[in-house]
Amino acid sequence: MYIEVDTPLIRNHAKELTQLQANVTSAADAVETTIDPLAFGVINGFLAVGATALLSVFKSVVSGQASSLGETATTLLAMADTHDSNDDDASSAVKKAGR
């Protein structure tokens, strides 16, 4: 049985996920979690409290997703490293057996 794994492609995908993580982290950092009640006008100023709570939840969720992207990238890199190591070990074993 033969399984071909393109580890450079896996590493490239991990690199893309790392960049995406940085972008999502920047987006989460850009979320302002406090709102001036005057932004809603004098009559609707009470809405700022609810909006602030929603923005805090949003920021937390987006930050969590950024973290997940980073974990996925790390896992992909570890998988590529393991595959390369196993492939090298198998190649050495075959070479030694052929002597």
Order of alpha helices (4+ residues) and beta strands (2+ residues): alpha-alpha
